[in-house]
Amino acid sequence: MIDSPYFPYAFALLIALPFLVYARQFVYTYIKLKKQQIHLLTVKGQSEQRINAYERLTLFLERLKPSNLVSKFGEVAPHEFVFLAEKTINEEFDYNASQQLYLTKNAWNQVQNCRNSVIHLLHKTYENLSAESTLQDYKTVLLMNYINEEDYIASAIETLRKENLIVN
């Protein structure tokens, strides 16, 4: 056997085999750890995006409140105020529409309902206003109408807050 021409190759293979096994184990362990690291970074990134979505939509809802809307836009006619407020609401809603990917369906529906309710309130208040009313009269009636209704914006913000706590 020792006189065999294959003996040096068999001997080298016998010595190299444990090193090859350890090298293979090292590579597989390294790949497994890298996969775990990538998974953790992905989860962390998704969590940060989800938090960002809840923050952005909470800010949107705060800006939707009629008390914040009435402070916008200088001295304009009531019909111009309605137009500008609706345009602003829709633009900001469209800007934040992609955030629905990170919310539950219930939370997103509440955000949509808030937007639609505020726009409806703007129009309803304008329709019930007399022709000689000023912008100040319109704003006062708008705020009173909102106060007399259920506070759907606060409810939506509370839903976002609760879901954010559950998700994170």
N, C-alpha and C positions, 0 to 999 in steps of 0.2 A: 504494500500500500504506500509506503514511504517512497518507493522507487517510481511511483506513478507520476506521469507528467502533469496530472491535474492536482496533485497534492498542494503545491503552493497556492493555487487558486482556491481550493477548498479551505485551506488554513486561513487565507485572507478573508474569505467570506465568513468563516466562523468568528473571527475577531471583529469584523465590521458589522455583523448582524446585530449585536446589542446596541451599537451606536445608531444604526439605522432605525431600530425600534424606538429608541429614545428621541431621535430627531423627528420621527413621524408623530409620536405622542406630543412632543413640544409644539409642532406645527398645528395639530388639531386643537390643542388647548389654547394656543394663541388665537386661532381663528374663532373659536367659541367665545373667548373673552372679548374679542373685537365685535362680534355680533351682539353680545350683551351690551357693550358700550354704545353701539349704534342704536340699539333699541331704547336704552335709557335716554339718550340724547333726543331721539324722536319723540318719546313720551313727554320729556321735559319741554320740548319745543311746542308740542300740541297743547300742553297745559298752559304755557305762556300765551299762546294764540287764543285759547279759550278765555283766559282772564282778560286779555285785551278786548275781546269781543263783548264781554259783559260790561267792561268799563265804557266802551264806546257807545253801546246801546243805552246804558244808564245815563250817560251825558246827553244823548239824543232825546231821551224821555224828559230829562230836566229842561231842556230847551223847548220842548213841546208845551210845557205848562203855559197856560194863558198869562199868568203873572209875569213870565219871562218874555212872552211874545209882545205884550203891550209896551214894553220898554224899547222895542225896536222901531225903526223907521221914524223919521221926523214927522213934521206936520204934513200929512197927506189926507186925502178924502177917505171916508170909510171904505168905499169900494176898492180904492187903491190899496188900502191896508189889507183887506181880505186877499186881494190878488198877490201882494208881495209876501204875506205870511204863508199862504198856501204854496207859493213857488219855493220859498225858503224851506218849508217843511218837506216838500217832495224832493228837492235837491239833496237835502241832508239824509233823507230816508234812502234815496238811491245810492248815495255814497256809502252808506252803512249796510246795504242789502247783502253784501257778501258775508257779513258776520253771522247770518242765519245758519251757516255750516257748523258753527260751534255751539249753537243753542238747541234746546229741546224744541220740539214742534209746538208745545204749549206756550213756551216763552216767546217764540217768534210770532205766534198768532196774537198774543197779547200786545206785542209791540205794534203789529199791523193794526189791530183794533184801536189802539190809542191814537195812532196817526189818523185813521179814518174818522174817529170820534171828534178829534180836535178840528179837523177840516169841516166836518158836518156842523160842529158848534159855531165855527166862524161864519158859515153860510146862513145857518138858521138865525143867528143873532142879527146878521145884516138884513135878512128878509123881514124880520119883525121890527126893524128900526124905521122911524119916520123919516121922511125926505129931508126935513130941515135939521136933523141931528148932526152934531159935530163928531169929530174923531174921538174927543174925550168922552162924549156920551156913549159912543159905540164901545169904547174900551171898558167903561164902567159896566155897561150891560153885559158885555162878554165875560168879565170877571164874575159878575153876580150869577150868570147862567152856569158857569163852571162850578162855582161854590155850591150851588143848589143841586148839582148832579152828584152821582157817586164819583169818588176820586179814583178813576180808573188808572191814572198815571201812577199814583202812589202804589196801587195794587200791583201794577206791572213791575215797578222798581223793586218791590218786596219779593216778587216771584224771581226776578233776576238775582237778587241777593241770596235767596234761599238756594237756588239751583247752583250758584257759584260756590257756595259752601259745600254742597253735596258733591259736586264734581271734583273740587280740589280738596 
